[in-house]
Amino acid sequence: MLIARYLPLFKLRICSLITFSAIVGLAATRTRGADIDFLRLAALAAATMLAAAGASAFNHYFDRDIDAIMQRTAARPLPAGGVIGGKTVLVLSIALFLMSILVSLKALNYMVALHLALGALVYAVLYTAWLKRRSWINIIVGGLAGSFAVLAGGASAGPGFCLPPVLLAMVIFFWTPSHFWSFAIYHRREYAKAGVPMLPVVIGDKKTAFYMLINTVALTAASLAPFIMGHGGYIYLAAALGCGAYFIAWNVRLVLNPAREIAWKNFKISMAYLAVLFTAVIIEAVIKGMRG
């Protein structure tokens, strides 16, 4: 089917993670006894998914040349010829982005639209088009894209400033390098072959693992901020401490032995880390809502 050929352009697993992050941002704003607004939740999910899908499609369009070089990405729709015409994909990415802004403005508010727009533009323009092929800081800046999703979720509850989503956005920002550098260590040879200056390509696996460890310690510290500032409970604290300690332990193993299989284990742990931590936020939001 034609639609099935285009679906890989949208990286649906990543889009789902970004959408989940936005929902967590909304959950973090929930007050005691507040009802769940399912229409707002649906609008937020739709707007975030559209923005993320649009940014992903642009990434496929812009990176189609280096995707053809790397074995990991050679089977993507554009380099493999699964879809016809890069310009069609570009137009599709712009259309999805505009639809996201329209949904945000019509069903939510201007701050949601602003945060989703900034997130998509950071990923598409700053990361994909500018920094990815130029500097090892690419993924640090690219991490802002996920942070904006959490901020969009928080803004969907109201356009005014709200601290809990900001604190969780900081968690996403620190999480991204530890998550992606482990992935980059595993795929270092392919990135080097394509001329992409990911950190392991520039300084090697062992030094990258050391910087990952430093970053994960900072991530764990940042994850404690919601509890310290009174915006997280003991369920969240247990998740932050437990997951942080486990992630740090595996980072140490990677520093001692920067093998590909250990890097991949760290990558998988990073996914579980964010899932558990953000699930704790939602659980506490549900409990808070039940306490009238």
C-alpha positions in Angstrom: 0.0 0.0 0.0 1.1 3.5 -0.8 0.5 4.8 2.8 2.6 2.0 4.2 5.6 3.2 2.1 5.4 6.6 3.7 5.0 5.6 7.3 8.7 5.0 8.0 9.3 8.7 7.2 7.6 9.7 10.4 9.6 7.5 12.8 6.5 6.7 14.7 8.3 5.3 17.8 10.2 8.5 18.3 7.0 10.6 17.6 5.2 8.5 20.2 7.9 9.2 22.7 7.8 12.9 22.0 4.0 12.9 22.3 4.2 11.0 25.6 6.6 13.7 26.8 4.1 16.4 26.0 1.4 14.4 27.9 3.7 14.2 30.9 4.2 18.0 30.7 0.4 18.4 30.9 0.2 15.8 33.7 2.8 17.7 35.7 0.4 20.7 35.9 -2.5 18.8 37.4 -3.8 20.2 40.6 -5.5 18.4 43.5 -9.0 17.1 42.6 -8.8 18.4 39.0 -10.7 16.5 36.3 -9.0 15.2 33.2 -9.9 17.2 30.1 -9.8 14.4 27.5 -10.5 16.8 24.6 -7.5 18.9 25.5 -5.4 15.7 25.9 -6.4 14.5 22.4 -5.7 17.9 20.9 -2.3 18.0 22.5 -1.5 14.5 21.3 -2.6 15.2 17.8 -0.7 18.5 17.6 2.5 17.1 19.0 2.4 14.0 16.8 1.9 16.2 13.7 4.8 18.4 14.6 7.1 15.5 15.4 6.1 13.7 12.2 6.7 16.8 10.1 10.2 17.3 11.6 11.0 13.6 11.1 9.9 13.7 7.4 12.2 16.7 6.9 15.1 14.8 8.5 14.5 12.0 6.0 14.4 14.5 3.1 17.5 16.4 4.1 19.6 13.3 5.1 18.7 11.2 2.1 22.3 11.4 0.8 24.1 10.2 4.0 21.3 7.7 4.7 22.2 5.9 1.5 25.8 5.6 2.8 25.0 4.0 6.2 23.8 0.4 6.4 21.5 1.3 9.3 19.6 3.8 7.2 20.0 2.6 3.6 16.6 0.9 3.7 14.8 4.2 4.5 12.1 5.2 1.9 14.1 7.8 0.0 17.5 6.2 -0.4 15.8 2.8 -1.0 13.4 4.2 -3.6 10.3 3.3 -1.6 8.8 6.7 -2.2 9.2 8.8 -5.3 10.5 12.4 -5.2 12.3 14.1 -2.3 10.3 17.3 -3.0 7.0 15.4 -2.2 8.5 14.5 1.2 9.5 18.1 1.8 6.0 19.4 1.0 4.5 16.7 3.2 6.8 17.7 6.1 5.8 21.4 5.8 2.1 20.4 5.6 2.3 18.4 8.8 4.1 21.2 10.6 1.4 23.7 9.5 -1.4 21.3 10.5 0.2 21.0 14.0 0.3 24.8 14.4 -3.3 25.1 13.2 -4.5 22.4 15.7 -2.6 24.1 18.5 -4.1 27.5 17.8 -7.6 26.3 17.3 -7.9 23.7 20.0 -5.3 24.9 22.6 -3.4 28.2 22.7 -0.6 30.2 21.2 2.0 29.0 23.6 1.5 25.4 22.7 1.9 26.4 19.0 5.0 28.4 19.8 6.7 25.6 21.8 5.8 22.9 19.1 7.1 25.2 16.4 10.3 25.8 18.2 10.8 22.1 18.9 10.2 21.2 15.2 12.5 24.0 14.0 15.3 23.1 16.4 15.2 19.5 15.2 14.8 20.3 11.5 16.9 23.4 11.1 19.4 23.7 13.9 20.1 19.9 14.3 19.4 18.3 10.9 20.3 21.1 8.4 23.0 22.9 10.3 24.8 21.2 13.2 24.5 17.5 12.4 27.2 17.5 9.7 29.3 20.3 11.3 29.8 19.9 15.0 29.8 17.3 17.8 27.5 19.6 19.8 24.8 18.6 17.3 22.9 16.4 19.7 23.2 18.7 22.7 21.4 21.4 20.7 19.1 18.8 19.2 18.0 17.8 22.7 16.1 21.1 23.0 13.5 19.6 20.6 12.3 17.1 23.2 12.3 19.8 25.9 10.0 21.9 23.9 7.5 19.0 23.7 7.3 18.9 27.5 6.9 22.7 27.6 4.1 22.5 25.0 2.3 20.0 27.2 2.6 22.3 30.2 1.3 25.2 28.2 -1.7 23.3 27.1 -3.1 23.7 30.6 -2.8 27.4 30.2 -0.4 29.9 28.5 1.0 31.2 31.8 4.3 30.2 33.3 4.3 26.8 35.2 7.5 25.5 36.9 7.0 21.7 36.9 7.1 21.3 33.1 10.2 23.5 33.0 11.9 21.2 35.4 11.0 18.1 33.4 12.2 19.9 30.2 15.6 20.2 31.9 15.5 16.4 32.5 14.9 15.8 28.8 17.7 18.2 27.9 20.2 16.3 30.0 18.8 12.9 29.1 19.3 13.4 25.3 23.2 13.3 25.2 23.5 10.2 27.4 20.8 8.5 25.3 22.2 9.4 21.9 26.0 9.2 22.7 25.6 5.5 23.6 23.8 5.0 20.3 26.5 6.9 18.5 29.2 4.7 20.1 27.4 1.6 18.8 27.2 3.1 15.3 30.5 5.1 15.3 31.9 3.4 12.2 28.8 4.2 10.1 28.8 7.8 11.2 32.5 8.1 10.4 31.9 6.6 7.0 29.1 9.1 6.3 31.2 12.0 7.6 28.9 12.8 10.5 30.9 14.3 13.4 29.2 12.6 16.3 31.2 12.8 19.5 32.6 9.2 19.4 33.8 9.9 15.8 35.6 13.1 17.0 37.2 12.0 20.3 36.7 8.2 20.4 34.5 5.8 22.4 36.3 5.9 25.8 36.3 9.7 26.1 32.7 9.8 25.0 31.8 7.2 27.6 33.5 9.4 30.3 31.5 12.5 29.1 28.4 10.4 29.1 29.0 9.5 32.8 29.4 13.2 33.7 26.2 14.0 31.8 24.3 11.2 33.5 25.3 12.4 36.9 24.0 15.9 35.9 20.9 14.2 34.6 20.3 12.5 37.9 20.8 15.7 39.8 18.4 17.5 37.5 15.8 14.8 37.9 15.8 15.4 41.7 14.8 19.1 41.2 11.0 18.5 41.0 11.0 16.7 44.3 13.3 19.2 46.0 11.2 22.1 44.9 8.0 20.4 46.0 6.6 19.3 42.6 7.2 15.6 42.9 6.3 13.0 45.5 8.0 9.9 46.9 7.0 7.7 43.9 8.8 10.1 41.6 11.8 10.3 44.0 12.1 6.6 44.1 12.1 6.4 40.3 14.6 9.2 39.9 17.0 7.8 42.5 16.7 4.1 41.4 16.8 4.7 37.7 19.6 7.3 38.0 21.8 5.0 40.1 21.2 2.1 37.6 22.0 4.3 34.6 25.1 5.7 36.3 26.3 2.1 37.1 26.1 1.1 33.5 27.8 4.3 32.4 30.7 3.3 34.7 30.8 -0.1 33.0 31.0 1.6 29.6 33.9 3.9 30.8 35.8 0.8 32.0 35.0 -1.1 28.8 33.6 1.0 25.9 32.5 -2.1 23.9 29.6 -1.8 21.4 27.4 -4.3 23.3 27.8 -2.3 26.5 27.0 0.9 24.6 23.9 -0.7 23.3 22.9 -1.8 26.8 23.3 1.8 27.9 21.1 3.0 25.0 18.3 0.5 26.0 18.6 1.6 29.7 18.3 5.2 28.7 14.9 4.4 27.1 13.7 2.6 30.2 15.0 5.4 32.4 12.8 8.0 30.7 9.8 5.7 30.5 9.9 4.9 34.2 10.6 8.4 35.4 7.8 9.9 33.3 5.4 7.1 34.2 6.0 8.1 37.8 5.0 11.7 37.0 1.7 10.4 35.5 1.0 8.1 38.4 1.4 10.9 40.9 -0.8 13.2 38.7 -3.5 10.5 38.8 -3.2 10.2 42.5 -3.3 13.9 43.0 -6.5 14.2 40.9 -8.2 11.5 43.0 -7.6 13.5 46.1 -10.5 16.0 46.0 
